[in-house]
Amino acid sequence: MARPSRRPWGRYALLALLAAWIATGAWYSSRPLPPGLHIAGPEFALPDESVQLLTDLTSRDLRGDPQVVQQIHQTLLEHIRQAQDFLVVDWFLFNEQAGPSGELLYQNGIRPVARELREALLRLREAQPKLPILVMIDPINDYYRGAVPEFLAPLSQAGIDVVVVDLDRLRDSNPTYSGLWRLLLAWWLRPGVNGGMINPLDAKGPSLPLAALLRLPNFKADHRKILITGDGHRSLRGVVSSGNPHDASSAHSNVALALHGEPLRALLDSELTVAGFSGWKGEPEMRAAIDIAQRGDGADDEAQPATATPNRVSIVTEGAIRDALLQALNATAAGDEVDVAQFYLSERAVIGALLRAANRGATVRILLDPNRDAFGFEKSGLPNRPVATELVAASDGAIKLRWYRTHGEQFHVKLAAIRHGGELWLTLGSANFTRRNLDDYNLEANAIVRAPRDGALDTAVRSWFETLWQNRPGRIEYTADTDLYADPSTGRYWLYRWMEATGMSTF
């Protein structure tokens, strides 16, 4: 008697799951962006006094003694103390967490920046009880447990709006993992406060529930670092930065722009929209305060002295940063200058544009973090070391490259300065030059300035870069030659390329 044939239901089920996995990953990695993202704001003219370069530098002198110069944190504190009309801050990391090592000694540039800013916000609330204040943070600040962190609870208790940004509304940068996560886990495995899993983000932090831990490999973030307030005279003041108010990051080297004027309005609109799709209910009151500040009451209508306005400033976010950067790089020619300083450099279109600029005769100099130090742990050197080797080799040495000497902290800068003809084109802010930061996955915010070559801003940027590049005035060795971290390994190069293309990486 013939045995009945077995129907391959298991095979069909696996094929259906695979198809659903691929479809889910493809859709969520390319679906339409939510409102408020990929903003290319209008350009406004600002005088020199309204565009100020701020820098934090941590280094060591020739005897090995720490040398720390910090400007950004103090400027943030001043803006909070002087806030008028309203205040909006959006900081990727705003906490006292010690990082994976669990050790945090408040010395050599490490300082309690998060607590100082939190206390400044509380004092502002006490001084101005009716001032609308919005604090936006990434879910990593509560270890992806889905709540306002305990550290920031005093802000909420004082009536300050604290919004944890809804990352599920963003595109997925790691579709291989996120597709499966959305399909099988996200709809039922909800974050909780407690759990028994090891905390990889803070060795002395709380143990985590599995649901929170499984959100980590989605590898996306509200990565912005901004502050915006009214100036009391119908305009805006703010800071667009690469630095986080995070104790374990407080010794990092960073750059920022302090801006005063209308370019910040596009970023403010974006911030309020993002807060809205993250569940914030205070937008009507905030926008009413902003509208009142814009209209004024006639008391501040005195004519202001005429001031030269040589700088053209705009705000760009997410993929618009990449568009503007590529346009500026692709316009370079022989005799132009390109200076890049980056914590991570890996985005393939940007790498190609740098190589083409060098081939056309532009002078290209790149200053990179060695991707060695991470809160007490030693990193692998990816992606910067194989990328650096590629850039120098592929340009036949035309691209010059140096490494910032770190000593436990990071060279956390995200900056490009392009001098074309008589103009400086400058961008800086939160965005590393990586796929995740530039291709509409993370939330990012940069400022762009077009300024006269050899003007006040260009002089400040050039002086900062040359100090690091040439180790001036000689008592501090900021940077080292390319060979110090050269990585000619073919295997590690293709590992970086695979990680960059798939999103299976933290850069």
VMD Tcl script that draws the C-alpha trace (Angstrom):
set ca {
  {0.00 0.00 0.00}
  {1.48 3.36 -1.03}
  {2.29 5.78 1.80}
  {0.54 9.16 1.56}
  {2.82 11.97 0.46}
  {3.85 14.47 3.14}
  {2.77 17.99 2.45}
  {5.63 20.40 3.04}
  {3.65 22.78 5.29}
  {6.73 23.51 7.37}
  {8.67 24.54 4.28}
  {5.83 26.79 3.14}
  {5.64 28.39 6.57}
  {9.37 29.09 6.57}
  {9.18 30.57 3.08}
  {6.25 32.75 4.13}
  {8.19 33.94 7.18}
  {11.24 34.68 5.04}
  {9.14 36.65 2.55}
  {7.48 38.61 5.35}
  {10.88 39.28 6.93}
  {12.33 40.62 3.68}
  {9.23 42.70 2.92}
  {9.12 44.16 6.43}
  {12.81 45.02 6.38}
  {12.57 46.59 2.92}
  {9.50 48.67 3.75}
  {10.67 50.04 7.10}
  {14.12 50.90 5.79}
  {12.73 52.97 2.92}
  {9.21 54.07 3.90}
  {8.25 57.78 3.67}
  {9.84 59.90 6.35}
  {7.63 61.27 9.11}
  {7.01 65.03 9.16}
  {9.73 67.31 10.43}
  {12.65 65.38 8.92}
  {15.07 65.99 6.03}
  {14.82 69.75 6.40}
  {16.83 72.16 4.25}
  {16.05 75.46 5.90}
  {16.17 78.84 4.19}
  {19.38 80.84 4.25}
  {19.62 84.05 6.26}
  {22.28 86.73 6.51}
  {23.86 87.07 9.96}
  {26.61 89.39 11.22}
  {29.85 88.05 12.63}
  {28.71 88.54 16.23}
  {25.74 86.22 15.60}
  {27.87 83.26 14.43}
  {30.36 82.07 17.02}
  {32.55 78.96 16.83}
  {32.78 77.07 20.13}
  {35.34 74.35 20.77}
  {36.12 71.79 23.44}
  {39.63 70.32 23.32}
  {41.13 67.63 25.51}
  {44.79 66.81 24.95}
  {48.04 66.17 26.78}
  {51.24 68.16 26.79}
  {54.66 66.69 26.15}
  {54.95 65.65 29.80}
  {51.67 63.75 29.62}
  {49.68 66.21 31.73}
  {46.02 66.72 30.68}
  {45.16 69.98 28.94}
  {41.44 70.74 28.84}
  {39.76 73.79 27.27}
  {35.94 73.74 27.17}
  {33.55 76.39 25.84}
  {30.36 74.58 24.85}
  {28.97 73.61 28.26}
  {29.36 77.10 29.70}
  {27.57 78.56 26.68}
  {24.66 76.15 27.17}
  {24.37 77.21 30.81}
  {24.38 80.88 29.81}
  {21.66 80.33 27.20}
  {19.49 78.57 29.77}
  {19.98 81.32 32.36}
  {19.14 83.98 29.76}
  {16.22 82.12 28.14}
  {13.29 84.28 27.10}
  {9.91 83.45 25.56}
  {10.49 79.64 25.53}
  {13.23 77.00 25.63}
  {13.67 73.83 23.56}
  {16.58 71.42 24.03}
  {17.15 68.12 22.23}
  {20.11 66.08 23.47}
  {20.96 62.53 22.43}
  {22.70 61.77 25.74}
  {21.57 63.70 28.81}
  {22.47 61.63 31.85}
  {25.05 60.74 34.50}
  {25.62 57.20 33.21}
  {29.20 56.03 33.51}
  {29.19 53.95 30.33}
  {30.07 50.28 29.80}
  {33.07 50.47 32.12}
  {30.97 51.61 35.04}
  {33.81 53.86 36.22}
  {33.67 57.64 36.12}
  {36.24 59.82 37.86}
  {35.43 63.52 37.77}
  {38.86 64.72 36.69}
  {40.90 65.41 33.55}
  {37.93 67.02 31.81}
  {35.25 64.69 33.13}
  {32.69 66.81 34.98}
  {29.05 66.54 36.09}
  {27.67 68.38 33.07}
  {24.30 66.62 33.11}
  {23.54 67.55 36.71}
  {24.67 71.14 36.15}
  {22.33 71.50 33.18}
  {19.46 69.80 34.97}
  {19.86 72.17 37.92}
  {20.02 75.15 35.54}
  {16.72 74.06 33.99}
  {15.13 73.73 37.42}
  {16.33 77.20 38.41}
  {14.91 78.57 35.16}
  {11.55 76.97 35.93}
  {11.60 78.49 39.42}
  {12.48 81.93 38.07}
  {9.96 81.79 35.20}
  {7.10 79.44 36.20}
  {5.12 80.08 33.01}
  {7.95 79.79 30.51}
  {7.31 76.89 28.08}
  {10.23 74.47 28.37}
  {10.62 71.33 26.28}
  {13.37 68.74 26.82}
  {13.72 66.04 24.16}
  {15.89 62.96 24.64}
  {16.70 59.65 23.02}
  {15.32 56.46 24.64}
  {18.87 55.32 25.40}
  {18.82 57.67 28.41}
  {16.47 55.24 30.17}
  {18.12 52.17 28.61}
  {15.22 51.74 26.12}
  {12.75 51.04 28.92}
  {10.23 53.50 27.47}
  {9.95 56.03 30.29}
  {11.34 59.37 31.43}
  {14.67 58.54 33.15}
  {14.80 58.78 36.90}
  {17.57 61.36 36.55}
  {15.19 63.70 34.66}
  {12.12 63.02 36.80}
  {12.69 66.26 38.79}
  {12.19 68.19 35.54}
  {8.82 66.56 34.92}
  {7.83 67.12 38.54}
  {8.64 70.82 38.13}
  {6.32 71.09 35.13}
  {8.96 70.88 32.41}
  {7.90 68.76 29.43}
  {10.30 65.83 28.97}
  {9.68 63.89 25.74}
  {11.29 60.58 24.88}
  {11.49 60.58 21.08}
  {9.60 57.75 19.35}
  {12.30 55.99 17.33}
  {9.79 53.51 15.90}
  {8.63 56.31 13.59}
  {12.07 56.49 11.97}
  {13.34 54.34 9.14}
  {15.23 51.20 10.10}
  {18.97 51.39 9.44}
  {19.54 47.70 10.29}
  {16.73 46.01 8.31}
  {18.09 42.48 8.74}
  {17.53 42.68 12.48}
  {14.77 45.30 12.63}
  {12.60 43.49 10.10}
  {12.52 40.39 12.30}
  {12.16 42.49 15.44}
  {9.13 44.34 14.07}
  {7.61 41.13 12.71}
  {7.97 38.93 15.78}
  {8.78 41.06 18.83}
  {7.88 44.74 18.73}
  {4.11 44.32 18.71}
  {3.94 42.30 21.92}
  {7.25 42.51 23.80}
  {6.87 45.83 25.60}
  {9.62 47.53 27.60}
  {9.47 47.37 31.37}
  {11.38 49.05 34.16}
  {12.92 45.97 35.75}
  {14.61 42.86 34.43}
  {17.41 40.42 34.95}
  {19.58 41.07 31.91}
  {23.09 42.56 32.04}
  {23.18 46.28 31.25}
  {25.71 46.84 28.40}
  {25.29 50.63 28.55}
  {26.25 51.19 32.19}
  {28.01 48.56 34.27}
  {26.65 50.17 37.45}
  {23.19 50.82 36.03}
  {20.05 48.75 36.61}
  {19.60 45.32 35.11}
  {17.40 45.44 32.03}
  {14.31 43.61 30.82}
  {14.75 41.55 27.68}
  {12.37 43.83 25.78}
  {14.63 46.83 26.36}
  {17.79 44.93 25.50}
  {16.31 43.70 22.22}
  {15.66 47.29 21.10}
  {19.38 48.12 21.18}
  {20.37 46.35 17.89}
  {17.96 48.52 15.91}
  {20.89 50.97 15.96}
  {19.07 54.25 15.45}
  {18.78 57.38 17.51}
  {17.61 60.89 18.04}
  {21.20 62.00 17.63}
  {20.60 65.77 17.62}
  {22.39 68.09 20.07}
  {20.67 71.48 20.06}
  {19.33 74.29 22.21}
  {16.93 77.00 20.98}
  {15.38 79.86 22.92}
  {13.90 83.28 22.31}
  {16.03 86.34 22.86}
  {13.19 88.56 24.12}
  {13.50 90.72 21.01}
  {11.52 88.71 18.44}
  {14.41 86.52 17.39}
  {16.07 83.25 18.33}
  {19.28 82.19 20.03}
  {20.69 78.70 20.03}
  {23.55 76.24 19.93}
  {24.04 73.52 17.31}
  {26.66 71.12 18.61}
  {28.46 67.81 18.26}
  {28.65 67.43 22.05}
  {26.34 65.60 24.44}
  {25.62 66.81 28.00}
  {26.61 63.38 29.26}
  {29.09 62.99 32.10}
  {31.03 60.13 30.52}
  {31.34 62.20 27.31}
  {32.23 65.47 28.98}
  {35.96 65.22 28.22}
  {35.41 64.58 24.51}
  {36.69 67.13 22.00}
  {33.74 68.78 20.23}
  {32.69 71.78 18.16}
  {29.54 73.88 18.10}
  {28.08 77.05 16.63}
  {26.29 79.59 18.78}
  {23.76 81.28 16.49}
  {21.52 84.30 16.93}
  {18.85 84.75 14.31}
  {16.20 83.36 12.02}
  {18.03 80.31 10.61}
  {17.09 78.49 13.81}
  {13.36 78.77 13.08}
  {13.33 75.86 10.62}
  {15.04 73.69 13.23}
  {12.60 74.83 15.90}
  {9.66 73.83 13.68}
  {11.27 70.44 13.08}
  {11.80 69.91 16.81}
  {8.18 70.65 17.68}
  {6.95 68.33 14.95}
  {9.17 65.48 16.13}
  {8.00 66.02 19.71}
  {4.42 65.92 18.45}
  {4.74 62.56 16.74}
  {6.45 61.30 19.90}
  {3.33 61.92 21.97}
  {3.92 65.45 23.24}
  {0.72 67.39 23.93}
  {2.18 70.81 24.65}
  {2.62 72.08 21.11}
  {-0.32 74.56 21.14}
  {1.00 76.34 24.24}
  {4.58 76.35 22.93}
  {3.60 77.71 19.52}
  {1.41 80.36 21.17}
  {4.41 81.54 23.20}
  {6.58 81.59 20.09}
  {3.94 83.56 18.15}
  {3.62 86.12 20.94}
  {7.39 86.51 21.04}
  {7.47 87.03 17.28}
  {4.76 89.72 17.38}
  {6.17 91.53 20.41}
  {4.39 94.40 22.13}
  {6.16 97.35 20.56}
  {8.52 97.82 23.49}
  {11.55 96.54 21.64}
  {11.01 98.26 18.31}
  {13.96 100.63 18.64}
  {16.14 100.74 15.57}
  {19.22 98.56 15.85}
  {22.60 99.82 14.59}
  {23.40 98.76 11.05}
  {25.82 95.84 11.02}
  {27.56 94.13 8.15}
  {26.04 90.69 7.52}
  {28.71 88.71 5.70}
  {27.56 85.23 6.78}
  {24.79 83.22 5.13}
  {23.45 80.62 7.55}
  {20.97 77.76 7.18}
  {19.97 74.61 9.03}
  {19.91 71.13 7.48}
  {18.81 67.86 9.02}
  {19.16 64.15 8.22}
  {19.69 63.38 4.52}
  {19.69 67.08 3.61}
  {23.10 67.28 5.32}
  {24.46 64.72 2.88}
  {22.90 66.51 -0.11}
  {24.48 69.82 0.84}
  {27.86 68.27 1.65}
  {28.08 66.41 -1.65}
  {27.07 69.52 -3.58}
  {29.83 71.53 -1.89}
  {32.46 68.83 -2.40}
  {31.51 68.27 -6.03}
  {31.93 71.99 -6.75}
  {35.58 72.02 -5.70}
  {38.38 72.58 -8.19}
  {42.16 72.96 -8.30}
  {43.33 75.41 -5.67}
  {40.37 74.88 -3.35}
  {40.82 73.58 0.19}
  {38.87 70.83 1.97}
  {39.38 70.29 5.69}
  {37.41 67.49 7.37}
  {37.41 66.59 11.08}
  {35.30 63.58 12.02}
  {34.61 61.06 14.73}
  {33.32 58.58 12.11}
  {33.92 58.73 8.34}
  {32.44 55.87 6.32}
  {29.66 57.03 3.96}
  {30.61 55.82 0.49}
  {29.29 58.78 -1.51}
  {31.24 61.18 0.71}
  {34.41 59.09 0.38}
  {34.01 59.13 -3.40}
  {33.48 62.90 -3.41}
  {36.63 63.45 -1.35}
  {38.67 61.33 -3.75}
  {37.31 63.18 -6.77}
  {38.03 66.55 -5.15}
  {41.65 65.51 -4.60}
  {41.91 64.24 -8.18}
  {40.72 67.64 -9.45}
  {43.56 69.34 -7.59}
  {41.85 70.47 -4.40}
  {43.90 70.24 -1.22}
  {42.16 67.67 1.00}
  {43.12 67.21 4.65}
  {41.30 64.84 6.98}
  {41.59 64.67 10.76}
  {40.05 61.56 12.36}
  {39.44 59.93 15.68}
  {41.29 56.58 15.77}
  {38.12 54.81 16.97}
  {40.10 53.43 19.86}
  {38.50 54.75 23.06}
  {34.97 54.15 24.30}
  {34.27 54.87 27.97}
  {37.07 52.73 29.34}
  {37.08 50.09 26.61}
  {39.29 49.77 23.53}
  {37.42 49.74 20.22}
  {38.34 47.94 17.01}
  {39.35 50.96 14.93}
  {36.43 50.52 12.53}
  {35.51 52.29 10.37}
  {38.11 55.04 10.38}
  {41.32 53.04 10.12}
  {40.52 51.08 6.94}
  {38.82 54.17 5.48}
  {41.93 56.26 6.13}
  {44.13 53.69 4.45}
  {41.79 53.61 1.45}
  {41.70 57.40 1.08}
  {45.47 57.82 1.19}
  {46.14 54.86 -1.14}
  {43.35 55.59 -3.65}
  {44.43 59.23 -3.94}
  {48.10 58.20 -4.34}
  {48.93 60.30 -1.30}
  {47.13 63.42 -2.48}
  {44.75 63.25 0.48}
  {46.62 64.08 3.66}
  {45.42 62.49 6.87}
  {46.24 62.75 10.58}
  {44.91 61.12 13.74}
  {43.82 62.94 16.86}
  {45.69 61.58 19.88}
  {43.04 60.47 22.37}
  {43.71 59.28 25.91}
  {40.48 57.60 26.94}
  {38.22 60.34 25.58}
  {37.11 60.76 21.96}
  {37.70 63.26 19.16}
  {33.94 63.63 18.76}
  {33.98 66.42 16.16}
  {31.72 66.45 13.07}
  {32.93 69.24 10.78}
  {33.76 70.01 7.15}
  {35.25 73.30 5.95}
  {35.53 73.90 2.20}
  {37.20 77.00 0.80}
  {36.13 77.62 -2.76}
  {37.17 80.86 -4.40}
  {36.66 83.65 -1.90}
  {34.21 81.79 0.29}
  {34.25 79.41 3.25}
  {31.54 76.74 3.22}
  {31.24 75.22 6.68}
  {29.02 72.55 8.18}
  {29.06 71.19 11.71}
  {26.63 69.65 14.15}
  {25.56 66.18 15.21}
  {26.11 64.24 11.98}
  {29.02 61.86 11.56}
  {29.76 61.19 7.92}
  {28.22 57.71 7.94}
  {25.30 56.00 6.24}
  {23.25 55.99 9.44}
  {23.81 59.70 10.07}
  {23.48 61.01 6.52}
  {20.97 58.74 4.78}
  {17.74 59.60 6.67}
  {17.95 57.04 9.48}
  {18.99 58.92 12.63}
  {17.63 62.30 13.61}
  {20.49 64.74 12.94}
  {20.93 68.52 12.85}
  {23.75 70.59 11.32}
  {24.29 74.25 10.60}
  {25.71 75.42 7.27}
  {27.52 78.75 6.97}
  {28.78 80.47 3.85}
  {31.23 83.13 5.00}
  {33.93 85.32 3.46}
  {37.29 83.64 3.13}
  {39.66 85.08 5.76}
  {36.71 86.67 7.56}
  {36.08 86.29 11.28}
  {34.53 82.81 11.14}
  {37.03 81.47 8.61}
  {39.88 82.77 10.73}
  {38.48 81.01 13.81}
  {37.94 77.72 11.98}
  {41.33 77.82 10.28}
  {43.14 78.67 13.52}
  {41.47 75.74 15.31}
  {42.24 73.27 12.53}
  {45.83 74.42 11.98}
  {46.52 74.24 15.72}
  {45.58 70.58 15.69}
  {47.08 69.70 12.31}
  {50.45 71.33 12.94}
  {50.58 70.71 16.70}
  {50.98 74.41 17.39}
  {52.56 76.02 19.29}
  {54.61 72.89 19.99}
  {54.10 72.08 23.65}
  {51.07 69.87 22.92}
  {51.00 67.00 20.45}
  {47.38 67.02 19.34}
  {47.72 64.82 16.26}
  {49.85 62.04 14.81}
  {50.90 60.91 11.32}
  {48.80 58.59 9.19}
  {51.05 55.58 9.81}
  {50.26 55.44 13.53}
  {46.91 53.71 12.91}
  {47.28 52.54 9.31}
  {45.23 49.41 8.65}
  {45.95 47.76 5.27}
  {44.00 44.59 6.16}
  {41.76 43.54 3.26}
  {39.59 41.51 5.59}
  {38.92 44.42 7.93}
  {38.25 46.73 4.99}
  {35.53 44.45 3.63}
  {34.20 43.92 7.15}
  {33.71 47.68 7.43}
  {32.07 47.78 3.99}
  {29.66 45.00 4.97}
  {28.83 46.68 8.29}
  {28.25 50.03 6.60}
  {26.05 48.58 3.86}
  {23.88 46.38 6.07}
  {23.57 48.67 9.09}
  {24.87 45.92 11.39}
  {27.14 48.31 13.24}
  {27.10 51.09 15.80}
  {28.58 53.66 13.37}
}
mol new
graphics top color blue
foreach p $ca { graphics top sphere $p radius 0.5 }
foreach p [lrange $ca 0 end-1] q [lrange $ca 1 end] { graphics top cylinder $p $q radius 0.2 }
display resetview
